[in-house]
């Protein structure tokens, strides 16, 4: 009986660990996507500036 309880407890913990792992991975993906979006938004004006340099004064 004790072994069965331990088995059930381990299965429950394993399920919780898997759930936590999935949630953690999902959160990391969301953070990465946010960072990527931020970087793109940050670099956009710089890219436009390079394409259209201001005219030089002679």
C-alpha positions as CSV (number, residue, x, y, z in Angstrom):
1,X,0.0,0.0,0.0
2,X,2.8,2.4,0.8
3,X,4.5,1.8,-2.5
4,X,1.3,2.6,-4.4
5,X,0.9,5.9,-2.5
6,X,4.6,6.8,-3.3
7,X,4.0,5.8,-6.9
8,X,0.9,8.0,-7.1
9,X,2.7,10.9,-5.4
10,X,5.7,10.6,-7.8
11,X,3.3,10.6,-10.8
12,X,1.5,13.6,-9.5
13,X,4.8,15.5,-8.9
14,X,6.0,14.5,-12.4
15,X,2.8,15.9,-13.9
16,X,3.3,19.1,-12.0
17,X,6.9,19.4,-13.1
18,X,5.8,18.9,-16.7
19,X,3.1,21.5,-16.4
20,X,5.5,23.9,-14.8
21,X,8.1,23.2,-17.6
22,X,5.5,23.8,-20.3
23,X,4.4,27.1,-18.7
24,X,8.0,28.2,-18.3
25,X,8.8,27.5,-21.9
26,X,5.7,29.4,-23.1
27,X,6.6,32.4,-20.9
28,X,10.2,32.4,-22.3
29,X,8.8,32.3,-25.9
30,X,6.6,35.3,-25.1
31,X,9.5,37.2,-23.6
32,X,11.7,36.5,-26.6
33,X,8.9,37.6,-29.0
34,X,8.5,40.9,-27.0
35,X,12.3,41.5,-27.0
36,X,12.4,40.8,-30.7
37,X,9.5,43.2,-31.3
38,X,11.2,45.9,-29.2
39,X,14.5,45.5,-31.0
40,X,12.8,45.8,-34.4
41,X,10.9,48.9,-33.3
42,X,14.2,50.4,-31.9
43,X,16.2,49.8,-35.1
44,X,13.5,50.9,-37.5
45,X,14.2,54.7,-37.3
46,X,18.0,54.1,-37.6
47,X,17.5,52.0,-40.8
48,X,15.4,54.8,-42.3
49,X,18.1,57.4,-41.4
50,X,20.7,55.3,-43.2
51,X,18.6,55.1,-46.4
52,X,17.9,58.8,-46.5
53,X,20.9,60.8,-45.3
54,X,20.5,64.5,-44.8
55,X,22.0,66.7,-47.6
56,X,25.4,68.1,-46.8
57,X,26.0,71.8,-46.7
58,X,28.9,73.0,-48.9
